[in-house]
Amino acid sequence: MLISKLSKAFDLINREYTEFRVNELLLLARATCAKKDTMQDDKFKSNIIELISSFKSIETNSRYYNIEKEIREKIERTTIRNAVAIIVSKYMSNSLNTDKLICMSHGEINLMINSSINSVNSILNFMRISDDFSDGDDVLYPDKLHIDIVLPRVAMGSNLDHMSVALRDFSQFIGLVAEYSYGEHEGGEIVSLSTTEPVVTVAVFVASGIALLTLYNKILESAKKTLDFIQAYNAFKVHSEALKVVDVKELAAAEIEKQINVAIEHIKSSLPESKKAESKNKITSKARKIAGLIEGGARIRTNALGGVLANGGTEEAGVMKIVEDLSQQANEFNELMGGGMSQTGLLTFDDAGALGSGDHTEPQT
């Protein structure tokens, strides 16, 4: 893991701790609970309800889940979790109660306050030290969105031919989407490489990044919707002669392709009308390959610690909100789907899904 990635995750945690006034709310909770025996019932309940509402608001507005899952998991295995605003808020909103006879003890809240302060101080110390080591190991493009292309070894293997074909398909897909949405072809500029998973992080224009995430989310959304159908089909086909002749995989693939076409229609394009139809066909064709790669375990996720998101976004707040929403949706879909797609054989698009096999031949473009 790059030190700079962890440092940026800590920076987001520290900023949210301050932005959401976590320490101030904890102190207010301590003062309120300390007065529970001397405060009128209605006043006490009103104060507790207001506190719970404030903590719930953190859960709604936190950008914590834009941090990569692997980094979050490492953070949550340490005491640093006590400085994460959304984790503290969930604990407090679950612990506080409007019943006058039930309130958090002075010692319990004090422990949370001290733990949070110590964790924030640990974060600040780490960030000060990491600045001396991480300079230059990760380039940030404040006007671009950073996208991770994840190619897990367990699904893709370690064969260079397989990896290169997969990366070529992703590069072409990014380029086609960029050309349609931004009017300019781009394959993504490499920001960083990680060989452990492996992961290739690329920077793309915001407009093409939004279009790319929109299509990616649509692939996974439609895949998730058809998952229950396939499971139901497998459960009931033994009891129905009619179901036995249904090509459920073909139906699923057709539905996903249909949803890709619908998603393309909703993407704002910079191309003249005369070129749109051809561009759409190329994107749909390449999206089939990407769907096959996804079936094999590949993923696109947003590296929200760099580029646009790390630097506060674009000048347009609305654009920033779209980026954050799409990023979180993509990351949630990735976690939700896990390895389920390859287990069900959901897509089986041409030869693209066979990248993990040893007899793969390079797909034609």
Secondary structure, DSSP 8 states (H G I E B T S, - for coil): --HHHHHHHHHHHHHHHHHTTHHHHHHHHHHHHHTTTTS-HHHHHHHHHHHHHHHHHHHHH--GGGS-HHHHHHHHTSGGGGG-HHHHHHHHHHH--S-TT----HHHHHHHHHHHHHHHHHHHHHHHHHHHHHTTSS---TTEEEEEEE--HHHH-S-HHHHHHHHHHHHHHHHHHHHHHHSS----EEEEEETTTTEEEEEEEHHHHHHHHHHHHHHHHHHHHHHHHHHHHHHHGGG-HHHHT--HHHHHHHHHHHHHHHHHHTS---S-HHHHHHHHHHHHHHHHHHHHHHHTT-EEEE-TTSHHHHTT--S-HHHHHHHHHHHHHHHHHHHHHTTHHHHHT----TTGGGTTSTT------
